[in-house]
Amino acid sequence: MLKEKSIEFKGIEPVIVFGPHDTWLKKIREEFPETKLTARGNKLLIKGEENEVKLLEQIFGEMKFLADQHGEIQENDLNALLSLAFTPPPSNKKSQSTDSDTIVATKDYVVKAKTNGQRRMVSEAKQNDIVFAIGPAGTGKTYTAVAIAVSAWKKKQVKRIVLARPAVEAGESLGFLPGDLAQKIDPYLRPLYDALQDMLTAEKLRALTEQRIIEIVPLAYMRGRTLNNSFIILDEAQNASNKQMKMCLTRLGINSRAIITGDVTQIDLPNKVESGLTNARTILQGISGISFVFLDKSDVVRHRLVRNIIEAYEQDEEK
């Protein structure tokens, strides 16, 4: 059944929604070749099959939200929206982003749970003190975990945030890399900084790190500490050994919570060292207060090809 829908982007420059030289519009047309999209100024006319028109209405609605909030739409935002549009949601789950999906909001930025896997992370973190989020690259595990932690701090549920990563190299030795210790370790911690910088101003982040309200440290630096009133995130946990995983989990003090993220398909530990993440999946299942959330390729919010790449590797491993 054919349907026609007109959308107006009031107060938004057309180049923001349609992209420079209509780049975003062309990309969407490629994904919906059977639907006609006609742009005139800041108005868009959609004409096609009813189900596709509804999907496009949702996509452009989210793009309008991003444009209003940030004044721009980046390519990875569009890729995520297109990826979600073609992901059939479970029948008992909501399929599109709503205000209730908001994890943390600032004056300039709003972070929402974009997939069902991310929504499960948010839900489980509200009900459990320790949440393991396990899934492939591009599913937003780290970003969602950081947003949950920042939200808890802003609501005064915790007094500090501690983010850690094991400094395990993929085929390189830290000792042979140039620079002092801080310069050598910085690349391992950079993704955590990047996520925080989206949610806090540079000045605010600098002030909070100087006050040690936010700490971003290599996992080894957590040994011997007890962290009260804290939100702990262990990222890239597949590269933590069993001893390191136990050490991290036992740092929790009074009124503390933790999210452990990792991808069991990307373990960089030496062959004889068992991953603490894979071991934790076995020995911690069923403990009250500890939850496991498993994300998959349907939760990928990076470039649409990332999902295809994951599928190709999965098929190869099955062979």
Long-range contacts (C-beta under 8 A, 24 or more apart in sequence): 1-49, 1-50, 2-47, 2-48, 2-49, 2-50, 3-47, 3-48, 3-49, 3-50, 3-53, 3-54, 4-45, 4-46, 4-47, 4-53, 5-45, 5-46, 5-47, 5-53, 5-56, 5-57, 6-43, 6-44, 6-45, 6-46, 7-43, 7-44, 7-46, 7-57, 7-60, 7-61, 7-64, 8-42, 8-43, 8-44, 9-42, 9-43, 9-44, 9-64, 9-67, 10-42, 12-42, 12-64, 12-67, 12-68, 13-42, 14-39, 14-41, 14-42, 16-67, 16-71, 16-72, 16-73, 17-42, 17-44, 17-60, 17-63, 17-64, 17-67, 17-73, 19-73, 19-78, 24-63, 24-73, 24-78, 27-78, 27-82, 28-56, 28-59, 28-78, 28-82, 31-82, 31-85, 31-86, 32-56, 55-85, 58-85, 58-96, 59-85, 62-96, 62-97, 69-108, 69-109, 69-110, 70-108, 70-109, 76-301, 76-302, 76-303, 79-301, 79-302, 79-303, 79-304, 80-114, 80-301, 80-302, 82-304, 83-300, 83-301, 83-304, 83-307, 84-114, 84-115, 84-301, 87-115, 87-298, 89-116, 90-116, 93-119, 94-119, 103-144, 103-147, 103-148, 103-151, 104-147, 104-148, 104-150, 104-151, 104-154, 104-199, 106-199, 106-200, 108-201, 109-198, 109-199, 111-143, 111-147, 111-198, 111-199, 113-144, 114-140, 114-301, 115-139, 115-140, 115-295, 115-298, 115-299, 115-301, 116-298, 116-299, 117-293, 117-294, 117-295, 117-296, 117-298, 117-299, 118-144, 118-295, 118-299, 120-293, 121-145, 121-148, 121-259, 121-293, 121-295, 122-148, 124-291, 124-293, 125-257, 125-259, 127-291, 128-289, 128-290, 128-291, 129-252, 129-256, 129-257, 129-258, 129-289, 129-290, 130-249, 130-252, 130-257, 130-258, 130-259, 130-260, 130-289, 130-290, 130-291, 131-258, 131-259, 131-260, 131-290, 131-291, 131-292, 131-293, 132-237, 132-259, 132-260, 132-261, 132-262, 132-277, 132-280, 132-281, 132-284, 132-290, 132-291, 132-292, 132-293, 133-259, 133-260, 133-261, 133-262, 133-293, 133-295, 134-261, 134-262, 134-263, 134-264, 134-277, 134-281, 134-292, 134-293, 134-294, 134-295, 135-263, 135-294, 135-295, 135-296, 135-299, 136-263, 136-265, 136-295, 136-296, 136-297, 136-300, 136-310, 137-263, 137-266, 137-300, 137-302, 137-306, 137-310, 138-300, 138-301, 138-302, 138-303, 138-306, 138-307, 138-310, 139-295, 139-296, 139-299, 139-300, 139-301, 140-299, 140-301, 141-235, 141-261, 141-262, 141-263, 141-295, 142-191, 142-192, 142-195, 142-233, 142-235, 142-261, 143-195, 143-198, 145-233, 145-235, 145-259, 145-261, 146-192, 146-195, 146-196, 146-199, 146-233, 147-195, 147-199, 148-231, 148-259, 149-231, 149-233, 149-259, 150-196, 150-199, 150-200, 152-231, 152-257, 153-213, 153-231, 157-231, 158-229, 158-230, 158-231, 158-255, 158-256, 158-257, 159-213, 159-229, 159-230, 160-212, 160-213, 160-214, 160-215, 160-227, 160-229, 160-230, 160-231, 161-213, 161-214, 161-215, 161-230, 161-231, 161-233, 162-214, 162-215, 162-217, 162-222, 162-227, 162-230, 162-231, 162-232, 162-233, 163-189, 163-192, 163-196, 163-214, 163-215, 163-216, 163-217, 163-232, 163-233, 163-235, 164-216, 164-217, 164-218, 164-219, 164-221, 164-222, 164-232, 164-233, 164-234, 164-235, 164-248, 165-189, 165-192, 165-218, 165-219, 165-234, 165-235, 165-236, 166-218, 166-219, 166-220, 166-236, 166-237, 166-239, 166-240, 166-244, 167-218, 167-219, 167-220, 168-236, 168-239, 168-268, 168-269, 169-268, 170-268, 171-268, 185-218, 188-218, 188-236, 189-216, 189-217, 189-218, 191-235, 192-216, 192-233, 192-235, 219-244, 219-247, 219-248, 220-244, 222-247, 222-248, 222-251, 223-247, 225-251, 226-251, 226-253, 227-251, 227-252, 227-253, 227-256, 228-253, 228-254, 228-255, 228-256, 229-253, 229-254, 229-255, 229-256, 230-256, 230-257, 231-256, 231-257, 231-258, 231-259, 232-256, 232-257, 232-258, 232-259, 233-258, 233-259, 233-260, 233-261, 234-258, 234-259, 234-260, 234-261, 235-261, 235-262, 236-261, 236-262, 236-263, 237-261, 237-262, 237-276, 237-277, 237-280, 238-262, 238-263, 238-264, 238-266, 238-267, 238-268, 238-269, 238-275, 238-277, 238-278, 239-267, 239-268, 239-269, 239-275, 240-275, 240-276, 240-277, 241-269, 241-273, 241-274, 241-275, 241-276, 242-274, 242-276, 242-279, 243-276, 244-276, 245-276, 245-277, 245-279, 245-280, 246-276, 249-280, 265-313
